[in-house]
């Protein structure tokens, strides 16, 4: 998809600070990190969001999560991390390409949601 930011990163048309890449997924540093460790893990194949996945996407979703611990540990969050997948308008998904935020660092991340 020519208009998708993450597809352009996968294609090498936009630079990214890559930390992992295989045939199915790519992981790179978030351009605006919220924590000392803030990576994005994306499927190389365009999938719009978690709301559009099917059983055919099971392997790539599993692969994304399977590398999360190793990446978080290698990047400086050995005592734990948070995985966040924003989905759709309500979930505040900003880029319409499925991506998981791996967020952590040396200190606890803190509460995720405020009570309303």
N, C-alpha and C positions, 0 to 999 in steps of 0.2 A: 504494500500500500504506500504510494508515493507521498501521501499527505500525513502519514503517521510518524510522529517523532521517533518512537522506539524502533519502528521498521527501518528508518533511515540510519539509526545507530547500528542496528544489526548489519545493515548493508555497508557500513563503513563510511557513509556520506556525512555523518556528524561524529566528531570525536567523543570518546567517553573514557573515563579512567577504569578500565576493565580489571576485575579481580578473578574472574572465572569465565571459561567458555568451553562448551562442548558442542556436539552436533545439534542438540535440542534447546539449550538455554544459554543465556548470557547474564552475567552479574557485573555490576559496575557501581561506583560511588554516586550517591545522589548529589546533584549539582547544588542543592540548598539543604545541607544536612541539618536535621533537627537534634541529633545527638552525636557524640564522638564517633560512633559506628553507625553509619546509615547507608545501606546498600540497597540497590534495586535488583531483583532477580526476575527476568522476563523470559517467556518462551520466544524462540527465534521466529517461529511461525506466528503470524498475526492471529490472536484471539482477542476479541474486543474487551471482554470482561469475564469475571467469574460467573455472571448471570447468563453467559452464552456458551459455557462449556457443555460438553456431552461426554458420554462414556468413552468416546474415542480420545479424549484429552486426559484420561486418567494417568497414563504413563508420564506425560510431561509435567503434570501437576505434582505427581509424586517425586519426580526428579528435582523440581524446584525446591520442595521442602527437604529432600534428602541432603542437599548440599548446604542448607541454611546453617546448621550447627558448625560445620567445618569452616565456612566463610566467616561467621560471627567470631569464632574462636581465633582464627588467623588474623582477623582485623582488629582485635583488641577487646573482645567481649567474652572471655572464657567462662564467666560465672552465670551466663544466661543472656537472653535477648528476647525481643518481641518480634513477631511476624504479623504484619498488617497488610490486608488486601482490601483496599477501598473499592467498592463496587457501585457503579451507577451514580446518579445525581444525589440520592439520599446518602450514599456512602462517601460523597465528595471525591469521586474518581476524577482526576484532572486530565490524565492522558488516557485515551480510549484504546489502550492495549493492555491486556492483563499484566499486572506486575505486583510483586510482593516486596514490601519494605522490610528489611532486616535492620532492626534498631536496637542499639545497646551501647555499651561502653563500660568504664570502670565503676560507675555509680548506678543505682537502680533507676529505671526509666521513669517511675512514678505512675500515678493513676492514669488510666487511659480515658475514661469517660467521666464527665461531671454529671451529677444527678440533676434532673430537671424537675 
